[in-house]
Amino acid sequence: MVTTCAPAATIEQANERIRAFMAARAGRTLFTDEQVEHERLLAAWAAATGGGSPASPRASSIS
């Protein structure tokens, strides 16, 4: 069963959702619908970080 990802209010909440999702599926390959949900969780994480991605952290501006 795939759960719907609500928008994460904080980076910590988004991280916890990703960790819990992956821990429940440890030791096996994700099914197609689970891959879609994982991508949604990552998008929620990116939104919580201000648009960065796990492979490319957002750059901070120096004033």
PEZIUR-V190385 format. One record per residue. N is the residue number from 1. RES is the residue in three letters. PHI is phi in whole degrees, -180 to 180 (NA if undefined). Layout:
n->(N | N)
res->(RES | RES)
phi->(PHI | PHI)
//
This chain:
n->(1 | 2 | 3 | 4 | 5 | 6 | 7 | 8 | 9 | 10 | 11 | 12 | 13 | 14 | 15 | 16 | 17 | 18 | 19 | 20 | 21 | 22 | 23 | 24 | 25 | 26 | 27 | 28 | 29 | 30 | 31 | 32 | 33 | 34 | 35 | 36 | 37 | 38 | 39 | 40 | 41 | 42 | 43 | 44 | 45 | 46 | 47 | 48 | 49 | 50 | 51 | 52 | 53 | 54 | 55 | 56 | 57 | 58 | 59 | 60 | 61 | 62 | 63)
res->(MET | VAL | THR | THR | CYS | ALA | PRO | ALA | ALA | THR | ILE | GLU | GLN | ALA | ASN | GLU | ARG | ILE | ARG | ALA | PHE | MET | ALA | ALA | ARG | ALA | GLY | ARG | THR | LEU | PHE | THR | ASP | GLU | GLN | VAL | GLU | HIS | GLU | ARG | LEU | LEU | ALA | ALA | TRP | ALA | ALA | ALA | THR | GLY | GLY | GLY | SER | PRO | ALA | SER | PRO | ARG | ALA | SER | SER | ILE | SER)
phi->(NA | -100 | -97 | -84 | -91 | -79 | -56 | -78 | -79 | -138 | -62 | -61 | -65 | -63 | -60 | -63 | -63 | -65 | -60 | -64 | -60 | -72 | -63 | -69 | -123 | -59 | 85 | -145 | -76 | -71 | -73 | -55 | -67 | -72 | -63 | -62 | -65 | -61 | -63 | -65 | -63 | -65 | -65 | -65 | -62 | -60 | -64 | -68 | -89 | 92 | 106 | -71 | -129 | -58 | -85 | -141 | -58 | -67 | -82 | -92 | -93 | -111 | -97)
//
